[in-house]
Amino acid sequence: MRLTFLGTGTSQGVPVIACRCRVCRSDDMRDRRLRTSALLTTDDGRNILFDIGPDFRQQMLREDVDHLDAILITHAHRDHVGGLDDIRSFNYVQHKKMDVYLNAEARTAIERDYHYIFAPHQYPGLPEAELHTVEDNFVAAGMEVVPVKAMHKDLPVLGFRLGEVAYITDANYIAPGELAKLQGVKLLVINALRREKHFSHFSLPEALEVIERVAPQRAYLTHISHEMGTHAETSALLPQGVELACDGLKIDF
């Protein structure tokens, strides 16, 4: 399988509008981060998307994605679902609704914010989504998915494990029982906002602590803010087997 990092930045992306810090003004393309999302592609060509943020259209065009089989939603904050309207292109090409998997809190928010998608009287050409509320293990695009429950301050969010890969973002707490679901993964993706502690996201030391407990073969950090520092200088601080993700990075496993 292949994991493609479509975006690795926070809700504002990097560079941040109007910011003049050295990270936002960096010439290193690894310091340019769209809103966080990733694409898992199986050996037989199925595409499963982790989150669908406001940069979705740009990300799909950049990676030349011509079909999408399922979307896994971690939570319904705008930087993770703001591109939902653009599934209409895939609806048109694939002649079917898009399967979207999410928890109850995210479903309530999406049905409210995108009410026109689910209205009883449809306007022609609107996006079409089939929402699937998940609690336990489920199958998406033929892949078994293990939901990993976490907290984003007071908001329940989902991480996902698909075989030997796990993807978690916007978490700042994972209960021991949920953390146990990650044991044995070879590739772990987890959020790390900045070096200093934050009220709703893992900091770099906290993310490294989770990685140490899970002990994957490789780990990649995502949802990175300009407060983290440059890609180059932060990479030099990381232990062996842990890397900062960057937009466009592709991992085969």
Summary of the structure (lengths in Angstrom):
residues: 253
radius of gyration: 17.4
end to end distance: 5.6
largest distance: 55.5
contacts: 848
relative contact order: 0.17
helix: 26%
strand: 30%
